[in-house]
Amino acid sequence: MEMLNDEFYMQLALNLAESASGQTGVNPVVGCVIVHSGRIVGMGAHLKRGEGHAEVNALNMAGEQARGATAYVTLEPCSHYGVTPPCCERLIVEGVSRVVVATVDPNPLVAGKGIQRLRESGIQVEVGILETKATQINEVFNKFILTKMPFVTLKTALSLDGRIATRTGHSRWITGEKSREAVHTLRHRHNAIMVGVDTVVSDDPELTTRLSVPGLHPTRIIVDSRLRVPLTSRVLNEAAPTIILTTDLAELTKVRQLEDQGVEVLQCGAGPRVDLVKAMALIGERGISSILLEGGGMLNGAMLEAGLVDKLMLFYAPIIVGGDGAPSAFAYKGPEEMSSALRLQGVSMQAYGEDWCISGYPTSNSSIEHLGKADVKEEK
C-alpha cells in the first residue's frame, strides 16, 4: 500500500506529465495535482504547445476549492509571458497556499524566478520532491532549451552477437511483436525519426507510427549525401513531413523534384558526406527537439563519433546470427584498448516478450574519437 504523502501526489502529477510525452513539441511535459483538505480537487497536464499549461488546467478543474489548497507541480511554474500568461500569477490569484515543485525549470526565462515570485506572495514553496524522476521525463526539453539541439535516442534491434541483419542483408524480423510495438510508441513520443538512404532504398519504409490506437507520426529525416532516394519512395508521401539531409554536391534538378513533392532538402556541408553537427543545428532551428535514430551501423557509428547521441535503447533478441559480413549495429573505428570503449551510465533493462531492451546514456568522458567533420559514411 502506498503511503499518502507529498511523494504520492507528486507521482500522480508525474504520471499525468508522462502521459503527454510526444505531444508538446519543444515545450516540456508537465503535470499538476491540486489537493484541498485531503481530497484531490484538480488535475491537469500540458497537452499541446500554445495551449493551457498543467497548472491552469488543474486550477480550472478545482475552481473555488483551489483557495487554501496545495498544488503539486512537476516543473517550476513559469513566471514570464509567452504564448500563455505566467502560471505562477494564476496560482497567486486563485489563493493556493502551498506549492510543491519537483524540479527547477532550466529555461533561462524562468530558472528560479517562478519560485521566487510565489514566495514573495506569501505562498509556501517546497522544491525537490521526486526531482530525479521529474528531470528524466523532461530530458528532451532540458537539452533543447539550453542548446537548441535535438535530443537523439539511438534505437536498434540486434541479435545477441550484435548483428542487425544476416550476411545476405535480411533483417525482418529480429525482435518480436512486443518490441516492435514499443518502437512504434517511441516514434509517437519523438518529433522525428532519422535513417540513412540505404534503409530507404533497400526496405522502402513509410516510417510512420503504427499502433492499435492512433499515434502521432514523426517528421521523417533521411541522410542522403548524393540524393539517391527514389522519387517513388513511400517515405516521400504525405503521411508526415520529410526532410532530406544532403550536401552542396547534390544535383539541383533532383533537389527541385523533391521540393516539388513537398520535401525539405537541407544542404549540410560541402561534401562528400553530410556534416552531422551542422545538420542537427539546422534540425533544431526547425523546432524539432527530439529524434529517434533508427540507422544502420554506419550512421549509428558516425552519430556516436560525432558526440550527437544522448541515449541508447538496444533491443536484444535471443538469437545468434553469425556469418561473415553480417552487419553490426555500430560500424566505426573502435578503441585499441577495452578500457577506452564507450561506456553507458544510468543503465536499465526491460523485458518485451522474449526480448530485452537495455537503455543507457553515453558517458560524457568517453574516449570516442570524434570525426574531424562529424560526417557520415553511407553504406553501399
Salt bridges, closest charged atoms under 4 A:
ASP6 OD2 - ARG98 NH2 2.67
GLU89 OE2 - ARG117 NE 2.66
GLU94 OE2 - ARG90 NE 2.92
GLU126 OE2 - ARG98 NH2 3.00
GLU139 OE2 - LYS311 NZ 3.28
ASP161 OD2 - ARG163 NE 3.94
ASP198 OD1 - ARG228 NH2 2.77
GLU264 OE2 - ARG286 NE 2.71
GLU294 OE1 - LYS155 NZ 3.70
GLU294 OE2 - ARG187 NE 3.03
ASP310 OD2 - LYS143 NZ 2.82
GLU378 OE1 - ARG226 NH2 3.68
GLU378 OE1 - ARG228 NH2 3.55
